[in-house]
C-alpha cells in the first residue's frame, strides 16, 4: 500500500502572524508551514505560549535573512500583577509569596524609569535557553536549578498605559534577549511588593507592525478561499526584513557575475556595510557588502525566485 506524502511547495516571503495564546512559537510555525505546504520555514524569535502577538514567519529564501529580525529591537504590551510572585515569573507558575500592595502611580512611574537604559538581567529558569543541549525549563520542571550568567539588555522606553490598584499595563521598547517576565519581577521587587506577568503581547519588531499581522483562523480562511495562490497576497517580499539597508541595482553583466558568487563593480558612491542587490528588473538578488577595494561581494544569494 503506497504511503501518502505531503506535497511541499517552494514559497518565498515573510508572513506576519498574530500568534495565539497557548501556542509555542514552534507550534505556530509548524501550523503555518502545513497550511502553506511550504518546503522550508523558520520563525524569528521565541514568544512564550502565554504571550501573543507579532511573530514574523520566514518562508523559503526569506529564512536566509531571519536573523536580522531576531536581532532587532522589540516592542511589547505587558500586564503586571503586583503583590504576588510565582515560580515562573508569570501566571503559569505556583505562588511563592504574597504581599500587600500600597503603591502610587508616581511610585510606579519612578520605578519604571529606573530600568530605562542598559540593565543586567538573569535569564529565568523557565526559559528556552539551552544548557548542555536541554532547555532550562526542562531542568526547572525536574526541580533542578542551573546557575545562569547575567547579561546586559537595553530598555529603550517604558510607558505606563494604565494602573489600577495592583495591576498595571505598560508598553516596553527593548533590545533582543530581554525577558519581560524578569523586568516585571524586578519592577515589583523595587517597589517592595513583588510582581508577576499576567499578559504579554508583542506589537512591533524590525519595522513590522502587529496591525499588519494575520491570525491563524484568518489564514486558514484565506487559504480556503484562494487555494494555491494564497501566498501571493499574504506574504511580504523576501527582503522586507532588511528593507532598511541601501539598495543597489546592477547592470545585467554585473548581476550575472554577482549571482556566480563574484564581486562586482558599481559606479557612483556606495554606502559602507551591507547592501541589497537587485537586477535591472528590480528582482532581489541577495545581500552584498562593500569591500575595501570598492567592489561589492555577495554575502547571501537568492537561489529560488519562485
C-alpha positions in Angstrom: 0.0 0.0 0.0 1.5 3.3 -1.1 2.1 5.9 1.6 0.7 9.4 1.3 3.4 12.1 1.0 2.6 15.7 1.6 3.5 17.9 -1.4 6.0 20.6 -0.4 6.0 23.8 -2.3 8.8 26.4 -2.7 7.2 29.5 -1.3 9.3 32.6 -0.5 8.4 35.6 1.6 7.5 36.7 5.1 4.2 36.1 6.9 3.3 38.4 9.8 1.4 36.1 12.2 -0.6 37.2 15.2 0.4 34.2 17.4 -2.5 32.9 19.5 -2.5 32.3 23.3 -1.4 28.8 24.2 0.8 28.1 21.1 4.5 27.9 21.3 6.4 29.7 18.6 7.3 26.4 17.0 3.7 25.1 17.1 2.6 28.3 15.3 5.5 27.9 12.8 4.5 24.3 12.0 0.9 25.2 11.6 1.8 27.9 9.1 4.2 25.6 7.3 1.5 23.0 7.0 -1.2 25.4 5.8 1.1 26.7 3.0 2.6 23.3 2.3 5.9 25.1 2.4 9.1 23.2 2.0 11.1 25.5 4.3 10.1 27.9 7.1 11.5 29.4 10.3 10.3 31.9 12.9 12.2 35.0 14.1 12.4 34.9 17.9 10.5 32.9 20.5 7.3 34.0 22.1 6.2 32.1 25.2 2.9 30.1 24.9 1.3 32.7 27.3 2.4 35.5 25.0 0.5 36.6 21.9 1.2 39.0 19.1 3.6 39.6 16.3 5.6 36.6 15.1 7.2 37.0 11.7 7.4 33.7 9.9 10.1 33.4 7.1 9.3 31.1 4.3 11.8 29.7 1.8 14.5 32.1 0.8 13.4 34.6 3.4 14.9 32.3 6.1 18.3 33.5 5.0 17.5 36.9 6.5 15.6 35.8 9.6 18.5 36.6 11.9 18.1 40.3 11.1 14.6 40.1 12.6 15.7 38.1 15.5 18.4 40.7 16.3 16.1 43.7 16.0 14.5 45.7 18.8 11.0 44.7 20.0 8.0 46.4 21.5 5.6 44.7 23.9 2.5 45.5 25.8 2.8 43.9 29.2 0.3 43.4 32.0 1.8 43.2 35.5 0.1 41.9 38.7 1.7 43.3 41.9 1.7 41.7 45.3 2.3 38.1 44.1 5.5 36.4 43.0 5.5 33.0 41.2 7.9 30.2 40.4 7.9 31.1 36.7 7.5 34.9 36.9 4.1 34.6 35.1 0.6 33.3 35.8 1.6 29.7 34.9 3.7 29.3 38.0 3.0 28.4 41.6 2.6 31.3 44.0 5.8 31.8 46.1 4.8 34.8 48.2 2.1 37.4 48.6 2.5 41.0 49.8 0.2 43.9 50.4 0.2 46.4 47.6 0.2 50.1 48.5 1.9 51.9 45.7 1.0 55.1 43.9 1.1 55.9 40.2 4.1 58.3 40.8 6.0 55.5 42.6 5.3 53.1 39.7 6.5 55.7 37.2 9.7 56.3 39.1 10.3 52.6 39.4 9.8 52.1 35.7 12.1 55.0 34.8 14.9 53.4 36.9 15.0 50.5 34.4 15.4 52.5 31.3 18.8 52.2 29.7 21.3 49.3 29.8 20.4 46.9 32.6 21.6 43.5 33.8 19.2 40.5 33.7 19.5 36.9 34.9 17.6 34.7 32.4 14.7 32.9 34.2 14.9 29.1 34.7 11.6 28.8 32.9 13.0 29.8 29.5 14.1 28.1 26.2 17.8 28.9 26.7 19.9 25.8 26.4 22.3 24.2 28.9 24.1 21.1 27.8 21.7 20.6 25.0 18.5 20.9 27.1 16.2 23.9 27.5 16.4 25.5 31.0 12.6 24.9 31.5 13.2 21.1 31.3 15.6 21.4 34.3 13.2 23.7 36.1 10.3 21.2 35.7 12.6 18.5 37.2 13.4 20.7 40.2 17.0 21.4 39.1 18.4 24.9 39.4 21.1 25.8 36.9 23.4 28.7 37.6 22.9 31.4 34.9 25.1 34.3 33.9 23.6 37.7 34.0 23.6 39.6 30.7 23.1 43.2 29.5 20.0 44.2 27.7 18.7 47.6 26.8 15.3 49.1 27.8 14.7 51.9 25.3 11.4 53.0 26.8 8.6 52.2 29.3 5.3 53.9 29.0 2.5 53.3 31.6 -0.7 52.8 29.7 -2.9 52.1 32.8 -2.6 51.5 36.5 -5.5 50.3 38.8 -4.8 49.1 42.3 -2.5 46.1 41.9 -2.5 45.8 38.0 -0.5 47.9 35.6 -0.3 47.8 31.8 2.9 49.1 30.3 4.4 49.4 26.8 8.1 48.4 26.7 10.6 49.0 23.9 13.7 46.8 24.3 16.6 45.0 22.7 16.6 41.4 21.7 17.0 38.9 24.5 15.1 41.0 27.1 12.8 38.9 29.3 9.7 41.0 30.1 8.8 38.5 32.9 12.1 39.3 34.6 11.5 43.0 34.1 8.1 42.7 35.7 9.6 40.8 38.6 12.3 43.4 39.1 9.9 46.3 39.0 7.8 44.6 41.6 10.9 43.9 43.8 12.0 47.5 43.5 8.5 48.6 44.8 8.8 46.2 47.7 5.7 44.2 46.9 6.8 41.7 44.2 5.0 41.1 40.9 4.5 38.7 38.1 3.4 38.9 34.4 -0.2 38.1 33.6 -0.3 39.2 30.0 2.2 39.9 27.1 1.6 41.0 23.6 4.4 41.8 21.0 3.3 44.7 18.8 6.5 45.6 16.8 9.8 44.1 15.7 12.2 45.0 12.9 9.8 47.6 11.5 6.9 45.0 11.2 3.7 46.0 13.0 1.1 43.9 14.7 -1.6 45.8 12.9 -0.5 44.2 9.6 -0.5 40.6 11.1 -3.0 37.8 10.4 -4.4 35.3 12.8 -4.3 31.5 12.2 -8.1 31.5 11.8 -7.9 34.3 9.2 -5.0 32.5 7.4 -7.0 29.2 7.2 -10.0 31.0 5.8 -7.9 32.9 3.3 -6.2 29.8 2.0 -9.6 28.1 1.7 -10.8 31.0 -0.4 -7.7 31.5 -2.6 -6.2 27.9 -2.6 -2.8 27.7 -4.2 -2.5 31.5 -4.8 -2.9 32.5 -1.1 0.8 33.2 -0.6 0.9 35.9 -3.3 -1.4 38.3 -1.3 -0.3 37.3 2.2 3.4 37.4 2.1 5.8 40.3 2.3 8.8 40.3 0.0 11.9 38.2 0.9 13.9 41.4 1.5 11.3 43.1 3.7 13.3 42.1 6.8 16.3 44.1 5.6 14.4 47.0 3.9 16.4 49.5 5.9 19.6 48.6 4.0 20.6 50.6 1.0 19.5 49.2 -2.4 21.8 48.9 -5.5 20.6 48.0 -9.0 23.1 46.0 -11.0 23.5 46.1 -14.8 22.8 42.7 -16.5 26.5 41.7 -16.7 27.2 42.6 -13.1 24.1 40.8 -11.9 25.2 37.7 -13.8 28.6 37.6 -12.2 27.2 38.6 -8.8 25.0 35.5 -8.9 28.0 33.4 -9.7 29.5 34.4 -6.4 31.9 37.0 -7.8 32.5 40.5 -6.6 31.3 43.2 -9.0 31.9 46.9 -9.5 29.3 49.6 -9.5 29.7 53.3 -10.5 28.9 56.1 -8.1 29.2 56.4 -4.3 28.3 53.3 -2.4 27.4 53.2 1.3 29.6 51.1 3.6 28.2 47.9 5.1 25.6 45.5 3.9 23.6 46.2 0.7 20.5 44.9 -1.0 21.3 44.0 -4.7 18.7 44.0 -7.5 18.8 43.2 -11.2 17.6 45.5 -14.0 14.0 44.2 -13.5 14.1 45.1 -9.8 14.3 41.4 -8.8 16.0 41.0 -5.4 19.3 39.0 -5.9 20.6 38.9 -2.4 22.7 40.6 0.2 26.2 42.0 -0.5 28.8 44.2 1.2 31.2 46.8 0.1 34.8 45.7 0.2 37.9 47.8 0.8 38.7 47.9 -2.9 35.3 49.4 -3.7 33.8 46.3 -5.2 30.6 44.6 -3.9 30.9 41.0 -2.8 28.0 38.6 -2.3 27.1 37.6 1.2 23.6 35.9 0.8 22.3 34.9 -2.6 18.7 34.2 -3.6 18.7 30.8 -5.4 14.9 30.3 -5.8 12.9 33.1 -7.4 9.6 31.2 -7.5 
